[in-house]
C-alpha cells in the first residue's frame, strides 16, 4: 500500500515548528482553506515519483506564482 493511501494515518497538518514552542499556532504557517488545496490527484499525477522535479517547478505546475 503506498504511503499516501487512505489506509495510512494522514498527519499532514500536524507540523512541529521547532522555533515556536507554544500552545497556540505558529505565525510561520497555516492550513489552507479547503477551496485552495490541490486534490490528491495533483500530487500523484503531476508530482508523484518524479524525483527530478525541483520545488520551483512544482510551484509553477501548481499555479503558485514565484
SERO-4910 file (N, C-alpha, C, O; in steps of 0.05 Angstrom, whole numbers):
BEGIN
 pado doro    nc1    nc2    nc3   cac1   cac2   cac3    cc1    cc2    cc3    oc1    oc2    oc3
  Unk    A     17    -24      0      0      0      0     18     25      0     35     27     17
  Unk    A     14     43    -19     30     67    -19     26     84      6      4     84     17
  Unk    A     47     98     15     44    114     40     24    137     38     15    147     59
  Unk    A     16    145     15     -4    167     12    -32    157     10    -51    173      6
  Unk    A    -37    131     13    -63    120     10    -81    126     35    -71    134     56
  Unk    A   -107    122     31   -126    127     52   -124    108     76   -136    112     97
  Unk    A   -109     86     73   -107     67     94    -86     75    115    -83     62    136
  Unk    A    -70     95    109    -50    105    127    -60    130    142    -75    146    130
  Unk    A    -51    133    166    -58    157    181    -45    182    168    -21    182    163
  Unk    A    -61    202    162    -51    226    148    -48    248    169    -67    257    181
  Unk    A    -23    256    173    -17    277    194     -5    301    181     12    315    193
  Unk    A    -12    307    156      0    329    141     -3    356    155     13    374    151
  Unk    A    -24    359    171    -29    385    184    -18    386    213    -22    405    227
  Unk    A     -3    365    221      9    364    248     38    372    246     56    355    248
  Unk    A     43    398    242     70    408    238     82    416    264     70    430    280
  Unk    A    107    408    269    122    417    292    140    439    282    159    434    268
  Unk    A    135    464    291    152    487    284    170    490    308    162    500    329
  Unk    A    195    481    305    213    479    328    222    506    339    234    507    361
  Unk    A    216    528    325    223    554    337    198    567    350    200    589    359
  Unk    A    176    552    350    151    563    362    141    542    382    124    526    375
  Unk    A    151    543    406    145    523    426    123    534    445    128    538    469
  Unk    A    100    539    434     77    550    449     52    534    442     52    520    421
  Unk    A     32    536    458      7    521    453     -9    532    430    -22    517    416
  Unk    A     -7    558    424    -22    569    402     -7    566    375     17    559    375
  Unk    A    -21    571    353     -9    567    327     15    584    321     16    607    330
  Unk    A     34    574    307     57    589    298     49    609    276     31    603    260
  Unk    A     61    633    276     55    652    255     69    645    229     65    658    209
  Unk    A     86    624    229    102    617    206     87    599    185     96    596    163
  Unk    A     64    588    193     49    572    174     20    570    182     13    577    205
  Unk    A      3    563    164    -25    558    169    -36    538    150    -24    533    129
  Unk    A    -58    526    157    -71    506    139    -88    521    119   -103    539    125
  Unk    A    -85    514     93   -100    527     72   -129    520     74   -137    498     82
  Unk    A   -146    539     66   -175    533     65   -180    511     45   -165    508     25
  Unk    A   -200    495     49   -206    472     32   -207    480      2   -197    465    -15
  Unk    A   -218    503     -5   -221    511    -33   -195    519    -46   -194    523    -70
  Unk    A   -173    522    -30   -147    530    -41   -128    506    -43   -106    509    -53
  Unk    A   -137    483    -34   -119    459    -34   -121    444    -60   -142    444    -74
  Unk    A    -99    431    -67    -99    414    -91   -110    386    -83   -106    377    -61
  Unk    A   -123    374   -102   -134    347    -98   -110    328    -97    -88    334   -106
  Unk    A   -114    304    -85    -93    284    -84    -83    277   -111    -59    271   -114
  Unk    A   -100    279   -132    -91    272   -159    -69    290   -169    -52    281   -185
  Unk    A    -68    315   -160    -46    333   -168    -20    321   -158      0    319   -173
  Unk    A    -19    312   -133      6    302   -122     14    275   -134     38    270   -137
  Unk    A     -6    259   -140      1    232   -152      6    234   -182     24    220   -192
  Unk    A     -9    250   -196     -7    251   -226     15    271   -235     30    264   -253
  Unk    A     16    294   -223     34    315   -232     62    312   -218     82    316   -232
  Unk    A     62    306   -193     87    306   -178     97    278   -172    121    272   -174
  Unk    A     79    260   -165     85    233   -155    108    219   -169    106    213   -193
  Unk    A    128    212   -154    150    196   -164    170    210   -181    190    198   -190
  Unk    A    166    235   -188    184    250   -205    206    263   -188    204    287   -181
  Unk    A    226    248   -181    247    258   -163    264    280   -176    278    294   -161
  Unk    A    263    283   -202    279    303   -215    266    331   -213    279    351   -219
  Unk    A    240    333   -205    227    359   -203    239    375   -179    242    364   -157
  Unk    A    244    400   -185    253    417   -163    229    432   -152    208    434   -165
  Unk    A    231    443   -129    209    457   -115    198    479   -133    173    482   -135
  Unk    A    215    494   -146    205    516   -163    187    506   -186    167    518   -193
  Unk    A    194    482   -197    177    470   -218    150    461   -207    130    464   -221
  Unk    A    150    449   -184    125    440   -171    107    465   -166     83    463   -171
  Unk    A    119    486   -156    103    511   -151     91    522   -177     68    530   -177
  Unk    A    107    522   -198     97    531   -224     74    514   -234     53    524   -242
  Unk    A     77    487   -232     56    469   -241     31    471   -224      9    466   -234
  Unk    A     34    480   -199     10    482   -182     -4    509   -185    -25    513   -173
  Unk    A      8    527   -200     -4    553   -204      3    574   -184     -9    595   -183
  Unk    A     23    568   -167     32    587   -147     52    605   -160     72    596   -171
  Unk    A     48    631   -159     66    650   -171     92    651   -154     91    652   -129
  Unk    A    114    650   -168    140    651   -154    157    673   -166    180    678   -157
***
